[in-house]
Amino acid sequence: MTRQGKSKRKKNTWSLKDANNSVINGFTGMFNEIRTKAGLKKGTFHDIRRTAITNWFYAGLEITEVMRLAGHSKYDTTLKYYLSVSDDLVDRARQAVRHSVSREMLERGVGE
């Protein structure tokens, strides 16, 4: 988006084409000022970007959709840098394994 909040096409929408054309000079300085006013001692715009991209994936968007929204041309980039494994996913995987192992042990009569 441009500073006026409108795209290059003068509509109140934003497109991937706009992203290639719209560069805000001094963005880092403006971001750091906002971050400071918010009371955040550290963090970058890419931290927010990573969170948003990861959340899109966990909200059910397909990997190709996430990849296109992120502006990546390769799956590897999206997977390596943005779709990290969250702690809740690891915990759910552990629970699934425990449940599976417990059920299997019961079926075999192990531990009786």
OpenMM code with the backbone's topology and positions (N, CA, C; nanometers):
from openmm import Vec3, app, unit

residues = "MET THR ARG GLN GLY LYS SER LYS ARG LYS LYS ASN THR TRP SER LEU LYS ASP ALA ASN ASN SER VAL ILE ASN GLY PHE THR GLY MET PHE ASN GLU ILE ARG THR LYS ALA GLY LEU LYS LYS GLY THR PHE HIS ASP ILE ARG ARG THR ALA ILE THR ASN TRP PHE TYR ALA GLY LEU GLU ILE THR GLU VAL MET ARG LEU ALA GLY HIS SER LYS TYR ASP THR THR LEU LYS TYR TYR LEU SER VAL SER ASP ASP LEU VAL ASP ARG ALA ARG GLN ALA VAL ARG HIS SER VAL SER ARG GLU MET LEU GLU ARG GLY VAL GLY GLU".split()
positions = [
    Vec3(0.0832, -0.1180, 0.0000),
    Vec3(0.0000, 0.0000, 0.0000),
    Vec3(0.0874, 0.1239, 0.0000),
    Vec3(0.0352, 0.2253, -0.0540),
    Vec3(0.1064, 0.3520, -0.0506),
    Vec3(0.0749, 0.4213, 0.0812),
    Vec3(0.1388, 0.5289, 0.1053),
    Vec3(0.1159, 0.6008, 0.2314),
    Vec3(-0.0270, 0.6520, 0.2424),
    Vec3(-0.0942, 0.6742, 0.1313),
    Vec3(-0.2308, 0.7231, 0.1349),
    Vec3(-0.3301, 0.6112, 0.1660),
    Vec3(-0.2844, 0.4870, 0.1720),
    Vec3(-0.3728, 0.3754, 0.2032),
    Vec3(-0.4446, 0.3210, 0.0822),
    Vec3(-0.4067, 0.3663, -0.0370),
    Vec3(-0.4682, 0.3156, -0.1588),
    Vec3(-0.3613, 0.2515, -0.2445),
    Vec3(-0.4035, 0.1571, -0.3254),
    Vec3(-0.3087, 0.0906, -0.4131),
    Vec3(-0.2744, 0.1800, -0.5314),
    Vec3(-0.1805, 0.1364, -0.6123),
    Vec3(-0.1421, 0.2102, -0.7320),
    Vec3(-0.2608, 0.2244, -0.8269),
    Vec3(-0.3559, 0.1323, -0.8152),
    Vec3(-0.4735, 0.1351, -0.9023),
    Vec3(-0.5813, 0.2280, -0.8476),
    Vec3(-0.5537, 0.2996, -0.7404),
    Vec3(-0.6444, 0.3959, -0.6776),
    Vec3(-0.7699, 0.3304, -0.6207),
    Vec3(-0.7594, 0.2066, -0.5845),
    Vec3(-0.8698, 0.1374, -0.5185),
    Vec3(-0.8283, 0.1117, -0.3743),
    Vec3(-0.9227, 0.0815, -0.2893),
    Vec3(-0.8907, 0.0506, -0.1498),
    Vec3(-0.8569, -0.0970, -0.1323),
    Vec3(-0.7942, -0.1535, -0.2318),
    Vec3(-0.7500, -0.2928, -0.2242),
    Vec3(-0.6010, -0.2972, -0.2498),
    Vec3(-0.5419, -0.4047, -0.2130),
    Vec3(-0.3991, -0.4240, -0.2288),
    Vec3(-0.3784, -0.5549, -0.3023),
    Vec3(-0.2828, -0.5618, -0.3913),
    Vec3(-0.2561, -0.6843, -0.4655),
    Vec3(-0.1076, -0.7163, -0.4616),
    Vec3(-0.0733, -0.8354, -0.5073),
    Vec3(0.0675, -0.8721, -0.5140),
    Vec3(0.1438, -0.7791, -0.6085),
    Vec3(0.0769, -0.7320, -0.7134),
    Vec3(0.1403, -0.6371, -0.8049),
    Vec3(0.1791, -0.5095, -0.7307),
    Vec3(0.0925, -0.4649, -0.6407),
    Vec3(0.1229, -0.3457, -0.5613),
    Vec3(0.2478, -0.3668, -0.4765),
    Vec3(0.2662, -0.4876, -0.4267),
    Vec3(0.3815, -0.5162, -0.3411),
    Vec3(0.5115, -0.4962, -0.4171),
    Vec3(0.5100, -0.5273, -0.5441),
    Vec3(0.6304, -0.5097, -0.6255),
    Vec3(0.6564, -0.3634, -0.6582),
    Vec3(0.5546, -0.2802, -0.6510),
    Vec3(0.5670, -0.1401, -0.6897),
    Vec3(0.5767, -0.0431, -0.5727),
    Vec3(0.5344, -0.0841, -0.4555),
    Vec3(0.5247, 0.0083, -0.3428),
    Vec3(0.6354, -0.0141, -0.2422),
    Vec3(0.7261, 0.0797, -0.2371),
    Vec3(0.8325, 0.0745, -0.1377),
    Vec3(0.8181, 0.1988, -0.0519),
    Vec3(0.8158, 0.1801, 0.0768),
    Vec3(0.8041, 0.2937, 0.1674),
    Vec3(0.9435, 0.3286, 0.2169),
    Vec3(0.9918, 0.4433, 0.1763),
    Vec3(1.1236, 0.4876, 0.2208),
    Vec3(1.1213, 0.5099, 0.3713),
    Vec3(1.2254, 0.4658, 0.4378),
    Vec3(1.2359, 0.4847, 0.5821),
    Vec3(1.1477, 0.3907, 0.6624),
    Vec3(1.1065, 0.2793, 0.6012),
    Vec3(1.0158, 0.1871, 0.6696),
    Vec3(1.0740, 0.1368, 0.8015),
    Vec3(1.2008, 0.0994, 0.8007),
    Vec3(1.2624, 0.0442, 0.9217),
    Vec3(1.2572, 0.1436, 1.0363),
    Vec3(1.2862, 0.2674, 1.0090),
    Vec3(1.2793, 0.3704, 1.1131),
    Vec3(1.1387, 0.3868, 1.1676),
    Vec3(1.0396, 0.3874, 1.0767),
    Vec3(0.9002, 0.3999, 1.1204),
    Vec3(0.8593, 0.2784, 1.2023),
    Vec3(0.9001, 0.1600, 1.1580),
    Vec3(0.8657, 0.0383, 1.2313),
    Vec3(0.9275, 0.0409, 1.3704),
    Vec3(1.0534, 0.0797, 1.3798),
    Vec3(1.1207, 0.0842, 1.5104),
    Vec3(1.0545, 0.1852, 1.6039),
    Vec3(1.0071, 0.2960, 1.5494),
    Vec3(0.9366, 0.3953, 1.6308),
    Vec3(0.8061, 0.3367, 1.6853),
    Vec3(0.7320, 0.2681, 1.6007),
    Vec3(0.6068, 0.2036, 1.6441),
    Vec3(0.6364, 0.0975, 1.7492),
    Vec3(0.7408, 0.0174, 1.7245),
    Vec3(0.7793, -0.0888, 1.8185),
    Vec3(0.8131, -0.0296, 1.9544),
    Vec3(0.8888, 0.0794, 1.9551),
    Vec3(0.9269, 0.1447, 2.0800),
    Vec3(0.8044, 0.1981, 2.1538),
    Vec3(0.7151, 0.2643, 2.0810),
    Vec3(0.5931, 0.3180, 2.1418),
    Vec3(0.5055, 0.2067, 2.1995),
    Vec3(0.5139, 0.0887, 2.1389),
    Vec3(0.4359, -0.0257, 2.1871),
    Vec3(0.5022, -0.0923, 2.3075),
    Vec3(0.6228, -0.0473, 2.3419),
    Vec3(0.6919, -0.1030, 2.4579),
    Vec3(0.7671, -0.2315, 2.4289),
    Vec3(0.7922, -0.2597, 2.3018),
    Vec3(0.8667, -0.3805, 2.2644),
    Vec3(1.0138, -0.3453, 2.2531),
    Vec3(1.0953, -0.4155, 2.3307),
    Vec3(1.2370, -0.3828, 2.3329),
    Vec3(1.3117, -0.4383, 2.2126),
    Vec3(1.2649, -0.5507, 2.1595),
    Vec3(1.3323, -0.6066, 2.0426),
    Vec3(1.2295, -0.6702, 1.9501),
    Vec3(1.2739, -0.7024, 1.8325),
    Vec3(1.1869, -0.7618, 1.7323),
    Vec3(1.1993, -0.6867, 1.6018),
    Vec3(1.1702, -0.7576, 1.4953),
    Vec3(1.1784, -0.6982, 1.3630),
    Vec3(1.0460, -0.7173, 1.2901),
    Vec3(1.0313, -0.6475, 1.1789),
    Vec3(0.9133, -0.6661, 1.0963),
    Vec3(0.9036, -0.8105, 1.0500),
    Vec3(1.0184, -0.8743, 1.0250),
    Vec3(1.0163, -1.0132, 0.9785),
    Vec3(0.9644, -1.1092, 1.0861),
    Vec3(0.9763, -1.0722, 1.2133),
    Vec3(0.9158, -1.1544, 1.3191),
    Vec3(0.7641, -1.1571, 1.3019),
    Vec3(0.7058, -1.0417, 1.2711),
    Vec3(0.5614, -1.0332, 1.2486),
    Vec3(0.5253, -1.1087, 1.1215),
    Vec3(0.6052, -1.0926, 1.0189),
    Vec3(0.5822, -1.1620, 0.8911),
    Vec3(0.5847, -1.3127, 0.9110),
    Vec3(0.6858, -1.3624, 0.9836),
    Vec3(0.6960, -1.5069, 1.0094),
    Vec3(0.5734, -1.5577, 1.0833),
    Vec3(0.5292, -1.4831, 1.1830),
    Vec3(0.4109, -1.5230, 1.2595),
    Vec3(0.2874, -1.5286, 1.1703),
    Vec3(0.2679, -1.4260, 1.0887),
    Vec3(0.1512, -1.4216, 1.0007),
    Vec3(0.1533, -1.5380, 0.9016),
    Vec3(0.2658, -1.5617, 0.8392),
    Vec3(0.2756, -1.6684, 0.7389),
    Vec3(0.2533, -1.8042, 0.8031),
    Vec3(0.3113, -1.8269, 0.9195),
    Vec3(0.2908, -1.9538, 0.9901),
    Vec3(0.1446, -1.9703, 1.0303),
    Vec3(0.0828, -1.8637, 1.0784),
    Vec3(-0.0588, -1.8697, 1.1180),
    Vec3(-0.1509, -1.8966, 0.9995),
    Vec3(-0.1180, -1.8441, 0.8822),
    Vec3(-0.1988, -1.8737, 0.7625),
    Vec3(-0.2007, -2.0232, 0.7372),
    Vec3(-0.0841, -2.0833, 0.7495),
    Vec3(-0.0739, -2.2275, 0.7242),
    Vec3(-0.1535, -2.3066, 0.8279),
    Vec3(-0.1376, -2.2728, 0.9553),
    Vec3(-0.2091, -2.3450, 1.0613),
    Vec3(-0.3588, -2.3167, 1.0603),
    Vec3(-0.3986, -2.2060, 0.9968),
    Vec3(-0.5418, -2.1748, 0.9849),
    Vec3(-0.6066, -2.2531, 0.8712),
    Vec3(-0.5272, -2.3263, 0.7945),
    Vec3(-0.5836, -2.4130, 0.6923),
    Vec3(-0.5543, -2.3753, 0.5485),
    Vec3(-0.4794, -2.2679, 0.5244),
    Vec3(-0.4438, -2.2362, 0.3869),
    Vec3(-0.3489, -2.3430, 0.3341),
    Vec3(-0.3614, -2.3731, 0.2074),
    Vec3(-0.2723, -2.4695, 0.1432),
    Vec3(-0.1324, -2.4104, 0.1324),
    Vec3(-0.0331, -2.4984, 0.1268),
    Vec3(0.1062, -2.4528, 0.1188),
    Vec3(0.1278, -2.3639, -0.0031),
    Vec3(0.0615, -2.3945, -0.1152),
    Vec3(0.0775, -2.3117, -0.2358),
    Vec3(0.0186, -2.1726, -0.2156),
    Vec3(-0.0914, -2.1636, -0.1420),
    Vec3(-0.1522, -2.0333, -0.1131),
    Vec3(-0.0624, -1.9505, -0.0228),
    Vec3(-0.0085, -2.0137, 0.0801),
    Vec3(0.0818, -1.9453, 0.1728),
    Vec3(0.2057, -1.8972, 0.0980),
    Vec3(0.2583, -1.9841, 0.0137),
    Vec3(0.3771, -1.9514, -0.0631),
    Vec3(0.3531, -1.8297, -0.1531),
    Vec3(0.2400, -1.8261, -0.2213),
    Vec3(0.2091, -1.7139, -0.3103),
    Vec3(0.1870, -1.5857, -0.2315),
    Vec3(0.1145, -1.5939, -0.1187),
    Vec3(0.0924, -1.4746, -0.0367),
    Vec3(0.2232, -1.4188, 0.0177),
    Vec3(0.3162, -1.5080, 0.0487),
    Vec3(0.4463, -1.4658, 0.1016),
    Vec3(0.5363, -1.4099, -0.0081),
    Vec3(0.4990, -1.4363, -0.1341),
    Vec3(0.5806, -1.3878, -0.2447),
    Vec3(0.6995, -1.4756, -0.2753),
    Vec3(0.6933, -1.6005, -0.2336),
    Vec3(0.8032, -1.6936, -0.2590),
    Vec3(0.7822, -1.7688, -0.3896),
    Vec3(0.8914, -1.7968, -0.4592),
    Vec3(0.8817, -1.8742, -0.5826),
    Vec3(0.9172, -2.0204, -0.5589),
    Vec3(0.9713, -2.0505, -0.4410),
    Vec3(1.0115, -2.1883, -0.4107),
    Vec3(0.9482, -2.2358, -0.2803),
    Vec3(0.9035, -2.3613, -0.2806),
    Vec3(0.8482, -2.4214, -0.1595),
    Vec3(0.9509, -2.4210, -0.0475),
    Vec3(1.0759, -2.4515, -0.0843),
    Vec3(1.1810, -2.4642, 0.0171),
    Vec3(1.1934, -2.3395, 0.1038),
    Vec3(1.1822, -2.2223, 0.0439),
    Vec3(1.1943, -2.0975, 0.1201),
    Vec3(1.0835, -2.0878, 0.2235),
    Vec3(0.9612, -2.1145, 0.1806),
    Vec3(0.8468, -2.1068, 0.2719),
    Vec3(0.8610, -2.2075, 0.3844),
    Vec3(0.8959, -2.3283, 0.3511),
    Vec3(0.9075, -2.4337, 0.4524),
    Vec3(1.0220, -2.4085, 0.5489),
    Vec3(1.1357, -2.3679, 0.4969),
    Vec3(1.2552, -2.3527, 0.5799),
    Vec3(1.2439, -2.2364, 0.6782),
    Vec3(1.1945, -2.1229, 0.6304),
    Vec3(1.1984, -2.0024, 0.7122),
    Vec3(1.0673, -1.9668, 0.7811),
    Vec3(0.9567, -2.0175, 0.7318),
    Vec3(0.8293, -1.9681, 0.7826),
    Vec3(0.7388, -2.0722, 0.8455),
    Vec3(0.7427, -2.1934, 0.8011),
    Vec3(0.6512, -2.2926, 0.8565),
    Vec3(0.7229, -2.3766, 0.9606),
    Vec3(0.7646, -2.3100, 1.0640),
    Vec3(0.8343, -2.3778, 1.1719),
    Vec3(0.7357, -2.4607, 1.2531),
    Vec3(0.7882, -2.5548, 1.3243),
    Vec3(0.7047, -2.6408, 1.4072),
    Vec3(0.6796, -2.5703, 1.5396),
    Vec3(0.5535, -2.5496, 1.5712),
    Vec3(0.5195, -2.4821, 1.6960),
    Vec3(0.5147, -2.5827, 1.8103),
    Vec3(0.5292, -2.5308, 1.9331),
    Vec3(0.5285, -2.6171, 2.0512),
    Vec3(0.3989, -2.6957, 2.0640),
    Vec3(0.2844, -2.6342, 2.0316),
    Vec3(0.1574, -2.7054, 2.0447),
    Vec3(0.1493, -2.8203, 1.9458),
    Vec3(0.2097, -2.8058, 1.8290),
    Vec3(0.2108, -2.9152, 1.7323),
    Vec3(0.2957, -3.0305, 1.7831),
    Vec3(0.4087, -2.9983, 1.8424),
    Vec3(0.4950, -3.1019, 1.8999),
    Vec3(0.4211, -3.1732, 2.0137),
    Vec3(0.3531, -3.0976, 2.0997),
    Vec3(0.2768, -3.1583, 2.2099),
    Vec3(0.1660, -3.2490, 2.1580),
    Vec3(0.0956, -3.2048, 2.0531),
    Vec3(-0.0104, -3.2878, 1.9955),
    Vec3(0.0470, -3.4158, 1.9361),
    Vec3(0.1639, -3.4065, 1.8755),
    Vec3(0.2288, -3.5256, 1.8196),
    Vec3(0.2667, -3.6226, 1.9310),
    Vec3(0.3195, -3.5700, 2.0415),
    Vec3(0.3539, -3.6570, 2.1555),
    Vec3(0.2304, -3.7283, 2.2099),
    Vec3(0.1209, -3.6538, 2.2233),
    Vec3(-0.0023, -3.7135, 2.2738),
    Vec3(-0.0532, -3.8216, 2.1794),
    Vec3(-0.0445, -3.7972, 2.0501),
    Vec3(-0.0890, -3.8963, 1.9521),
    Vec3(-0.0057, -4.0230, 1.9622),
    Vec3(0.1251, -4.0078, 1.9800),
    Vec3(0.2125, -4.1247, 1.9924),
    Vec3(0.1814, -4.1995, 2.1213),
    Vec3(0.1654, -4.1269, 2.2324),
    Vec3(0.1320, -4.1921, 2.3598),
    Vec3(0.0015, -4.2689, 2.3493),
    Vec3(-0.0971, -4.2059, 2.2899),
    Vec3(-0.2279, -4.2699, 2.2750),
    Vec3(-0.2152, -4.3962, 2.1900),
    Vec3(-0.1433, -4.3865, 2.0814),
    Vec3(-0.1247, -4.5007, 1.9916),
    Vec3(-0.0494, -4.6138, 2.0607),
    Vec3(0.0575, -4.5796, 2.1311),
    Vec3(0.1374, -4.6809, 2.2013),
    Vec3(0.0547, -4.7437, 2.3139),
    Vec3(-0.0193, -4.6626, 2.3892),
    Vec3(-0.1024, -4.7154, 2.4980),
    Vec3(-0.2083, -4.8107, 2.4447),
    Vec3(-0.2735, -4.7722, 2.3344),
    Vec3(-0.3771, -4.8566, 2.2752),
    Vec3(-0.3163, -4.9876, 2.2257),
    Vec3(-0.1999, -4.9789, 2.1636),
    Vec3(-0.1330, -5.0990, 2.1145),
    Vec3(-0.0939, -5.1917, 2.2276),
    Vec3(-0.0458, -5.1356, 2.3386),
    Vec3(-0.0076, -5.2168, 2.4538),
    Vec3(-0.1289, -5.2865, 2.5128),
    Vec3(-0.2428, -5.2162, 2.5199),
    Vec3(-0.3655, -5.2761, 2.5699),
    Vec3(-0.4117, -5.3923, 2.4817),
    Vec3(-0.4036, -5.3714, 2.3507),
    Vec3(-0.4451, -5.4750, 2.2567),
    Vec3(-0.3578, -5.5995, 2.2682),
    Vec3(-0.2323, -5.5812, 2.2961),
    Vec3(-0.1389, -5.6952, 2.3084),
    Vec3(-0.1388, -5.7542, 2.4478),
    Vec3(-0.2015, -5.6834, 2.5410),
    Vec3(-0.2042, -5.7328, 2.6770),
    Vec3(-0.0744, -5.7093, 2.7529),
    Vec3(0.0041, -5.6140, 2.7070),
    Vec3(0.1308, -5.5824, 2.7707),
    Vec3(0.1031, -5.5010, 2.8959),
    Vec3(0.1747, -5.5288, 3.0001),
    Vec3(0.1642, -5.4529, 3.1234),
    Vec3(0.0529, -5.5011, 3.2158),
    Vec3(-0.0026, -5.6169, 3.1883),
    Vec3(-0.1086, -5.6692, 3.2752),
    Vec3(-0.0503, -5.7536, 3.3873),
] * unit.nanometer
topology = app.Topology()
chain = topology.addChain("A")
for resn in residues:
    res = topology.addResidue(resn, chain)
    for name in ("N", "CA", "C"):
        topology.addAtom(name, app.Element.getBySymbol(name[0]), res)
